[in-house]
Amino acid sequence: MQQAMRLKLKMVLPALIALIYMLAAAMPAFAADGKASGDTLGSTVYVVELKQTVEPGMQKVLERAYREAEDAKVSRMLLVLNTLGGRLDSAVEIGELIRGSKVPTTVYVQGKAVSAGTYLALNADQIIMQPGSTIGAAAVVDGSGDLITNPKTISFWTEEMKAAALLNDRDPNIAAAMVNPNLELKLDGLGRTKAKGDILTLSADDAVKVGYAEAMASSVDDAIAKMNLQQPNIVHFEPNIMERIGQFLTLPVVMTILLIIGIAGVTIELMMPGFGAPGIIGVIGFALYFFGHYVAGFAGLEDVILFIVGLLLLISELFVPSFGILGILGSLSLIAGVLMAAPNPKSAGLSLIVALIAAGVIVYIVAKRFAHRGIWNRFILRDRLTTEEGYVSTASKTSYLGMHGKTLTPLRPAGTIRIGDDRVDVVTSGEFIAAGLDVTVIKVEGARVVVAQKEEQQ
């Protein structure tokens, strides 16, 4: 019996091993077939809305979106873009993220893809535009919106735009004309010429004609339909709770309110120590300001450290005599920390000015209301050295009024007289009185005793 079982095992085992080997060899083919069918019948599209300024906050959201998309092995990333541009450094980073991702990207321009937004779109594998939308005007400007004419900057950004255009065989000269106003370009497909001094901007219809957009679509659903994916599974990417908090705390109005709370609270606590609550509220205001900017990707640890150093310098100014040096350095550190943490130093500066004015009004009102609690009371002597308060600077001489005495020295007009056993320093009303004459005290003003010669001796 056992011998029969062994014989059967010898016959079956080679067959099982051969079957396992064949299945292992066929697995890649099955996987490839499954992936292909997933691309046609089970495609997943990640929809990410980018309707904001191009800045570190957008970059941080997109990094998470692409990371999740790659982990989920989605078929296509759809970026719904509507932006007037933003920071070039963030645009370059996002561009590298888009073209370096394993997930193909389609950009749907829903409104405007201007300046840095144009660069993002050019890095995508496909561009679809909404009728009436525009793309271009990618000249470099500063924070005030003024055109930057530095040749190095223009050259760098021109080459970046041209390289992005060439990724998908788009005309690089058109990309250069969107950046450099000194270029003249004949647009044969449009029947017009971009003249020197102009910055090229294309409408959706023109972008399709010159090959800068593959199609036009009236909505996001229409754009997905233009991707030719059968039965796509659409996933709308949403910011997480921390990203939402960061977006809320970095709104200009909220940012200004937090600065007002922070400045007013800390100032009140420094000027009128002992309250506690204003200082705590002020610190919370500043903490929320930097927390929001940190979560949104604007602020770094160095900005927070710079702000804390400034705060410590201001506190030191109250106790260490530095002729204002510590106060000035502290103020500069505080301002630098606030401005460096913000996405736009110009708007942050405006918010800071508004916050300083509003906080100044609040501090003034509180200082008037609680004047007796102010730190300045430590440096002001408020006790009055009066008799009613128990202070007596000299012995009272009012008892001498009307008394008689004899001059010990000539009064010219000051001198000394004797009243009883007391030697008293006196003055006359201006007249001269010789020594040895009788006088009468006619007036006493504090320590000043005024005498006059007795009438029978005059």
C-alpha positions as a printed NumPy array, in Angstrom:
array([[  0.   ,   0.   ,   0.   ],
       [  2.753,   2.408,   1.006],
       [  4.734,   1.445,  -2.053],
       [  1.735,   2.284,  -4.274],
       [  1.372,   5.708,  -2.631],
       [  5.018,   6.462,  -3.209],
       [  4.655,   5.49 ,  -6.837],
       [  1.696,   7.84 ,  -7.294],
       [  3.571,  10.717,  -5.622],
       [  6.508,  10.176,  -7.946],
       [  4.166,  10.496, -10.905],
       [  2.134,  13.482,  -9.579],
       [  4.916,  15.699,  -8.179],
       [  6.639,  16.378, -11.516],
       [  3.279,  17.287, -13.008],
       [  2.538,  19.714, -10.116],
       [  5.957,  21.304, -10.413],
       [  5.492,  21.76 , -14.151],
       [  2.055,  23.328, -13.589],
       [  3.396,  25.787, -10.99 ],
       [  6.222,  26.738, -13.33 ],
       [  3.791,  27.408, -16.169],
       [  1.544,  29.541, -13.94 ],
       [  4.521,  31.569, -12.737],
       [  5.62 ,  32.167, -16.306],
       [  2.114,  33.258, -17.285],
       [  1.615,  35.715, -14.341],
       [  3.217,  38.738, -16.065],
       [  0.998,  38.185, -19.066],
       [ -2.106,  37.984, -16.851],
       [ -0.994,  41.105, -14.967],
       [ -0.395,  43.005, -18.193],
       [ -3.773,  41.921, -19.511],
       [ -5.448,  42.968, -16.25 ],
       [ -3.747,  46.371, -16.353],
       [ -4.776,  46.913, -19.949],
       [ -8.368,  46.053, -19.235],
       [ -8.232,  48.329, -16.169],
       [ -7.072,  51.175, -18.377],
       [-10.072,  50.775, -20.648],
       [-12.896,  49.537, -18.469],
       [-11.809,  50.398, -14.907],
       [ -9.706,  53.575, -15.293],
       [ -9.383,  55.793, -12.221],
       [ -9.062,  59.547, -12.688],
       [ -7.849,  61.737,  -9.822],
       [ -9.388,  65.223, -10.127],
       [ -7.44 ,  67.943,  -8.296],
       [ -8.675,  71.548,  -8.335],
       [ -5.934,  74.185,  -8.427],
       [ -7.774,  77.494,  -8.176],
       [ -5.196,  79.496,  -6.26 ],
       [ -1.85 ,  81.229,  -6.525],
       [  1.133,  79.087,  -7.448],
       [  2.974,  78.897,  -4.129],
       [  4.392,  76.357,  -1.639],
       [  0.886,  75.562,  -0.384],
       [ -0.151,  74.32 ,  -3.845],
       [  3.08 ,  72.363,  -4.118],
       [  2.47 ,  70.634,  -0.788],
       [ -1.078,  69.612,  -1.751],
       [  0.07 ,  68.293,  -5.135],
       [  2.892,  66.272,  -3.6  ],
       [  0.363,  64.433,  -1.446],
       [ -2.061,  64.047,  -4.368],
       [  0.57 ,  62.502,  -6.661],
       [  1.849,  60.284,  -3.862],
       [ -1.649,  58.917,  -3.237],
       [ -2.295,  58.552,  -6.986],
       [  0.868,  56.536,  -7.506],
       [  0.117,  54.321,  -4.506],
       [ -3.405,  53.709,  -5.837],
       [ -2.036,  53.125,  -9.372],
       [ -4.595,  55.467, -10.931],
       [ -4.722,  55.841, -14.693],
       [ -4.794,  59.605, -15.063],
       [ -4.371,  62.791, -13.035],
       [ -6.638,  65.699, -14.018],
       [ -5.532,  69.1  , -12.748],
       [ -8.328,  71.675, -12.98 ],
       [ -6.277,  74.857, -13.303],
       [ -7.398,  78.448, -12.818],
       [ -4.591,  80.728, -11.67 ],
       [ -3.03 ,  84.1  , -12.403],
       [  0.421,  82.715, -11.608],
       [  2.63 ,  83.03 ,  -8.575],
       [  6.112,  82.132,  -7.438],
       [  8.553,  80.851, -10.032],
       [ 10.445,  78.642,  -7.592],
       [  7.216,  76.847,  -6.67 ],
       [  6.27 ,  76.563, -10.362],
       [  9.613,  74.909, -11.152],
       [  9.197,  72.429,  -8.286],
       [  5.615,  71.583,  -9.306],
       [  6.68 ,  71.229, -12.943],
       [  9.302,  68.657, -11.939],
       [  6.671,  66.849,  -9.884],
       [  4.238,  66.658, -12.829],
       [  6.696,  65.456, -15.463],
       [  8.47 ,  63.113, -13.052],
       [  5.337,  61.314, -11.9  ],
       [  4.462,  57.821, -13.096],
       [  0.843,  58.977, -13.453],
       [  0.054,  60.728, -16.78 ],
       [ -1.32 ,  64.227, -16.258],
       [ -3.99 ,  66.198, -18.075],
       [ -4.467,  69.893, -17.306],
       [ -7.932,  71.338, -17.78 ],
       [ -7.67 ,  75.135, -17.988],
       [-10.886,  76.415, -16.475],
       [-10.516,  80.174, -16.731],
       [ -6.877,  81.255, -16.791],
       [ -3.475,  79.607, -16.859],
       [ -1.377,  82.753, -16.717],
       [  2.331,  83.217, -15.991],
       [  3.514,  80.358, -13.749],
       [  0.211,  78.603, -14.468],
       [  1.216,  78.335, -18.119],
       [  4.426,  76.572, -17.108],
       [  2.475,  74.026, -15.063],
       [  0.182,  73.306, -18.003],
       [  3.086,  72.842, -20.425],
       [  4.586,  70.149, -18.183],
       [  1.42 ,  68.057, -18.489],
       [  0.979,  65.31 , -21.069],
       [ -2.269,  66.832, -22.32 ],
       [ -3.952,  70.255, -22.17 ],
       [ -7.7  ,  70.728, -22.493],
       [ -9.163,  74.227, -22.293],
       [-12.552,  75.632, -21.467],
       [-14.015,  77.9  , -24.172],
       [-13.181,  81.478, -23.245],
       [-10.162,  80.511, -21.163],
       [ -6.638,  81.796, -21.83 ],
       [ -3.07 ,  80.616, -21.522],
       [  0.172,  82.614, -21.69 ],
       [  1.353,  86.032, -20.45 ],
       [  4.219,  84.306, -18.659],
       [  6.549,  87.285, -18.359],
       [  8.353,  87.545, -15.019],
       [  7.053,  90.253, -12.687],
       [  7.942,  91.308,  -9.152],
       [  5.676,  91.468,  -6.109],
       [  4.223,  94.783,  -7.298],
       [  3.34 ,  93.42 , -10.721],
       [  6.097,  95.367, -12.495],
       [  7.881,  93.637, -15.373],
       [ 11.356,  92.321, -14.513],
       [ 13.845,  93.239, -17.246],
       [ 16.911,  91.485, -15.831],
       [ 18.433,  89.587, -18.83 ],
       [ 19.492,  86.605, -16.699],
       [ 16.015,  86.146, -15.265],
       [ 14.336,  86.477, -18.663],
       [ 16.82 ,  84.056, -20.242],
       [ 16.347,  81.461, -17.51 ],
       [ 12.553,  81.551, -17.568],
       [ 12.457,  81.578, -21.375],
       [ 14.523,  78.408, -21.532],
       [ 12.406,  76.768, -18.838],
       [  9.23 ,  77.512, -20.811],
       [ 10.764,  76.271, -24.066],
       [ 11.933,  73.057, -22.428],
       [  8.463,  72.457, -20.998],
       [  6.889,  73.033, -24.416],
       [  9.249,  70.563, -26.092],
       [  8.214,  67.799, -23.667],
       [  5.123,  67.181, -25.794],
       [  6.288,  68.556, -29.145],
       [  4.774,  72.01 , -28.718],
       [  6.354,  74.945, -30.55 ],
       [  9.059,  76.336, -28.221],
       [  9.045,  79.706, -29.989],
       [  5.466,  80.296, -28.874],
       [  6.494,  79.552, -25.281],
       [  9.376,  82.03 , -25.607],
       [  7.002,  84.691, -26.978],
       [  4.859,  84.257, -23.851],
       [  7.858,  85.307, -21.732],
       [ 10.093,  87.677, -23.694],
       [  8.505,  90.95 , -24.869],
       [ 11.502,  91.636, -27.144],
       [ 10.697,  88.741, -29.467],
       [  8.755,  89.109, -32.693],
       [  6.946,  85.952, -33.826],
       [  4.822,  85.25 , -36.866],
       [  1.942,  82.93 , -35.998],
       [  1.111,  81.293, -39.308],
       [ -1.709,  79.205, -37.886],
       [ -3.451,  82.307, -36.579],
       [ -2.725,  84.722, -39.393],
       [ -1.155,  87.308, -37.128],
       [  2.194,  88.361, -35.721],
       [  3.218,  88.874, -32.135],
       [  4.979,  92.259, -32.204],
       [  7.911,  93.421, -30.084],
       [  6.84 ,  94.863, -26.762],
       [  3.865,  92.478, -26.484],
       [  3.481,  89.366, -24.375],
       [  1.752,  86.485, -26.135],
       [ -1.521,  85.155, -24.724],
       [ -3.612,  82.507, -26.462],
       [ -7.332,  81.957, -26.256],
       [ -8.629,  78.388, -26.048],
       [ -9.469,  78.361, -29.748],
       [ -6.041,  79.757, -30.724],
       [ -4.271,  77.31 , -28.396],
       [ -5.936,  74.378, -30.178],
       [ -5.028,  75.796, -33.582],
       [ -1.311,  76.152, -32.756],
       [ -1.123,  72.815, -30.941],
       [ -0.856,  74.17 , -27.426],
       [ -4.107,  72.449, -26.408],
       [ -5.41 ,  69.089, -27.581],
       [ -9.11 ,  69.894, -27.162],
       [-11.744,  72.184, -25.697],
       [-14.303,  71.106, -23.098],
       [-17.13 ,  72.995, -21.453],
       [-16.855,  71.254, -18.063],
       [-14.747,  68.864, -16.023],
       [-16.975,  65.928, -17.033],
       [-16.619,  66.95 , -20.658],
       [-12.827,  67.118, -20.239],
       [-12.815,  63.591, -18.792],
       [-14.884,  62.425, -21.738],
       [-12.248,  63.91 , -24.093],
       [ -9.616,  61.62 , -22.515],
       [-11.224,  58.6  , -24.219],
       [-11.339,  56.49 , -21.063],
       [-14.204,  53.997, -20.959],
       [-16.255,  53.946, -17.758],
       [-13.737,  55.967, -15.744],
       [-13.853,  55.88 , -11.961],
       [-13.644,  59.553, -10.952],
       [-12.089,  60.413,  -7.599],
       [-12.16 ,  64.056,  -6.469],
       [ -9.071,  64.742,  -4.394],
       [ -9.87 ,  66.789,  -1.294],
       [ -7.452,  68.614,   1.016],
       [ -7.147,  66.996,   4.44 ],
       [ -8.192,  68.715,   7.656],
       [ -4.732,  70.169,   8.319],
       [ -4.511,  71.6  ,   4.81 ],
       [ -7.97 ,  73.133,   5.207],
       [ -6.936,  74.704,   8.504],
       [ -3.794,  76.064,   6.859],
       [ -5.795,  77.53 ,   3.977],
       [ -8.209,  79.207,   6.417],
       [ -5.52 ,  80.628,   8.701],
       [ -3.605,  82.093,   5.746],
       [ -6.567,  84.029,   4.381],
       [ -5.593,  87.752,   4.363],
       [ -8.433,  88.771,   6.707],
       [ -7.773,  85.941,   9.172],
       [ -4.03 ,  86.563,   9.006],
       [ -4.532,  90.247,   9.859],
       [ -6.864,  89.431,  12.775],
       [ -4.321,  86.979,  14.207],
       [ -1.593,  89.621,  13.996],
       [ -3.831,  92.159,  15.764],
       [ -4.56 ,  89.66 ,  18.542],
       [ -0.894,  88.712,  18.855],
       [  0.509,  92.255,  18.889],
       [ -2.158,  93.695,  21.196],
       [ -2.078,  90.753,  23.621],
       [  1.695,  90.61 ,  24.033],
       [  2.028,  94.416,  24.249],
       [ -0.667,  94.69 ,  26.938],
       [  1.004,  91.916,  28.931],
       [  4.403,  93.619,  28.688],
       [  3.029,  97.04 ,  29.626],
       [  0.693,  95.842,  32.37 ],
       [  2.116,  92.573,  33.711],
       [ -0.012,  90.509,  36.022],
       [ -3.101,  90.153,  33.854],
       [ -1.98 ,  86.854,  32.309],
       [ -4.891,  86.475,  29.908],
       [ -3.752,  89.087,  27.306],
       [ -0.31 ,  87.486,  27.141],
       [ -1.746,  83.996,  26.687],
       [ -4.202,  85.183,  24.022],
       [ -1.435,  87.1  ,  22.231],
       [  0.863,  84.083,  22.17 ],
       [ -2.004,  81.926,  20.855],
       [ -2.639,  84.498,  18.094],
       [  0.982,  84.417,  16.964],
       [  1.11 ,  80.611,  17.306],
       [ -1.934,  80.227,  15.022],
       [ -0.39 ,  82.66 ,  12.525],
       [  2.82 ,  80.649,  12.219],
       [  1.055,  77.283,  12.5  ],
       [ -1.229,  78.143,   9.575],
       [  1.676,  79.283,   7.422],
       [  3.74 ,  76.238,   8.392],
       [  0.936,  73.784,   7.547],
       [  0.268,  75.601,   4.266],
       [  3.936,  75.244,   3.369],
       [  4.891,  78.931,   3.604],
       [  6.791,  79.144,   6.891],
       [  9.811,  77.194,   8.016],
       [ 11.296,  76.604,  11.437],
       [ 13.76 ,  79.434,  10.856],
       [ 10.892,  81.95 ,  10.592],
       [  9.464,  80.83 ,  13.945],
       [ 12.911,  80.996,  15.599],
       [ 13.48 ,  84.502,  14.224],
       [ 10.144,  85.639,  15.648],
       [ 10.838,  84.106,  19.099],
       [ 14.277,  85.762,  19.194],
       [ 12.635,  89.115,  18.411],
       [ 10.105,  88.618,  21.195],
       [ 12.839,  87.774,  23.711],
       [ 14.832,  90.849,  22.684],
       [ 11.808,  93.074,  23.255],
       [ 11.262,  91.585,  26.708],
       [ 14.953,  92.082,  27.509],
       [ 14.663,  95.769,  26.614],
       [ 12.351,  96.24 ,  29.625],
       [ 14.977,  95.023,  32.078],
       [ 18.369,  95.606,  30.442],
       [ 19.428,  99.21 ,  29.678],
       [ 20.553,  99.155,  26.06 ],
       [ 19.599, 102.66 ,  24.914],
       [ 16.925, 101.116,  22.645],
       [ 19.286,  98.78 ,  20.752],
       [ 17.609,  95.592,  21.997],
       [ 14.187,  97.052,  21.253],
       [ 15.139,  97.961,  17.695],
       [ 16.723,  94.555,  17.022],
       [ 13.714,  92.808,  18.548],
       [ 11.256,  94.794,  16.437],
       [ 13.232,  94.059,  13.268],
       [ 13.327,  90.342,  14.104],
       [  9.579,  90.245,  14.748],
       [  8.779,  92.021,  11.489],
       [ 11.218,  89.846,   9.52 ],
       [  9.726,  86.663,  11.   ],
       [  6.186,  87.71 ,  10.068],
       [  7.117,  88.78 ,   6.532],
       [  9.304,  85.741,   5.777],
       [  6.559,  83.349,   6.902],
       [  3.995,  84.873,   4.517],
       [  3.547,  83.784,   0.895],
       [  3.565,  87.376,  -0.325],
       [  5.756,  89.805,   1.671],
       [  3.939,  92.799,   0.174],
       [  0.478,  91.698,   1.314],
       [  1.97 ,  90.539,   4.626],
       [  3.506,  93.995,   5.102],
       [  0.129,  95.62 ,   4.472],
       [ -1.517,  93.24 ,   6.956],
       [  1.198,  94.034,   9.494],
       [  0.676,  97.803,   9.138],
       [ -3.091,  97.423,   9.577],
       [ -2.515,  95.127,  12.556],
       [ -0.1  ,  97.594,  14.197],
       [ -2.579, 100.454,  13.878],
       [ -5.52 ,  98.412,  15.178],
       [ -3.446,  96.913,  17.994],
       [ -2.21 , 100.4  ,  18.914],
       [ -5.784, 101.599,  19.34 ],
       [ -6.646,  98.574,  21.492],
       [ -3.546,  99.006,  23.672],
       [ -4.29 , 102.728,  24.139],
       [ -7.851, 102.035,  25.278],
       [ -6.746,  99.314,  27.696],
       [ -3.872, 101.457,  29.019],
       [ -6.248, 104.348,  29.749],
       [ -8.7  , 102.012,  31.466],
       [ -6.067, 100.302,  33.616],
       [ -3.557, 103.147,  33.984],
       [ -2.89 , 102.236,  37.621],
       [ -1.598,  98.798,  36.559],
       [  0.918, 100.016,  33.992],
       [  4.575,  99.059,  34.137],
       [  5.453, 102.77 ,  34.029],
       [  4.229, 103.057,  37.625],
       [  7.401, 101.233,  38.665],
       [  9.514, 104.165,  37.458],
       [  7.356, 107.039,  38.767],
       [  7.414, 108.228,  42.427],
       [  3.752, 108.921,  43.163],
       [  3.935, 109.402,  46.965],
       [  3.432, 113.026,  48.045],
       [  5.615, 114.205,  50.912],
       [  2.852, 116.134,  52.67 ],
       [  1.95 , 116.511,  56.333],
       [ -1.337, 114.725,  55.632],
       [  0.65 , 111.687,  54.395],
       [  2.762, 111.731,  57.571],
       [  5.863, 113.379,  56.111],
       [  7.473, 116.356,  57.971],
       [ 10.433, 117.89 ,  56.183],
       [ 11.219, 120.623,  58.803],
       [  9.861, 121.58 ,  62.173],
       [  6.77 , 123.756,  61.915],
       [  7.455, 127.473,  62.641],
       [  3.877, 128.683,  62.603],
       [  4.023, 129.052,  66.399],
       [  6.421, 131.991,  65.989],
       [  3.735, 134.117,  64.261],
       [  3.148, 137.33 ,  66.298],
       [  5.976, 136.633,  68.754],
       [  8.699, 139.161,  69.585],
       [ 12.435, 138.683,  69.484],
       [ 15.791, 140.486,  69.334],
       [ 18.153, 140.568,  66.38 ],
       [ 21.446, 138.807,  67.007],
       [ 22.877, 139.84 ,  63.634],
       [ 22.052, 142.636,  61.247],
       [ 19.208, 141.698,  58.893],
       [ 20.288, 142.539,  55.319],
       [ 17.506, 141.405,  54.853],
       [ 18.336, 137.919,  56.213],
       [ 19.848, 137.224,  59.544],
       [ 19.303, 135.624,  62.919],
       [ 17.118, 136.61 ,  65.866],
       [ 16.457, 135.125,  69.281],
       [ 12.931, 134.283,  70.346],
       [ 13.018, 133.054,  73.902],
       [ 15.754, 130.427,  73.97 ],
       [ 15.539, 129.708,  70.171],
       [ 17.856, 131.036,  67.485],
       [ 15.715, 131.552,  64.395],
       [ 16.825, 132.382,  60.853],
       [ 14.581, 135.157,  59.535],
       [ 14.234, 137.683,  56.735],
       [ 12.705, 141.144,  56.501],
       [ 10.413, 142.431,  53.8  ],
       [ 13.444, 144.128,  52.292],
       [ 14.44 , 146.695,  54.82 ],
       [ 17.668, 146.773,  56.881],
       [ 17.465, 146.163,  60.632],
       [ 20.533, 146.537,  62.797],
       [ 21.624, 144.061,  65.484],
       [ 20.244, 144.391,  69.023],
       [ 16.826, 145.684,  68.013],
       [ 13.425, 144.216,  68.87 ],
       [ 11.435, 142.679,  66.031],
       [  8.048, 141.053,  65.594],
       [  7.233, 137.979,  63.47 ],
       [  4.656, 139.144,  60.919],
       [  4.502, 136.166,  58.556],
       [  5.435, 132.463,  58.437],
       [  5.579, 130.592,  55.088],
       [  6.813, 127.064,  55.722],
       [ 10.436, 127.474,  56.783],
       [ 10.467, 131.211,  55.906],
       [  9.962, 133.543,  58.861],
       [  9.409, 137.232,  58.034],
       [  9.968, 139.905,  60.73 ],
       [  9.568, 143.648,  61.053],
       [ 11.092, 146.136,  63.527],
       [  8.861, 147.104,  66.427],
       [  7.197, 150.447,  65.744],
       [  8.421, 152.241,  68.932],
       [ 12.048, 151.564,  67.855],
       [ 11.713, 152.828,  64.319]])
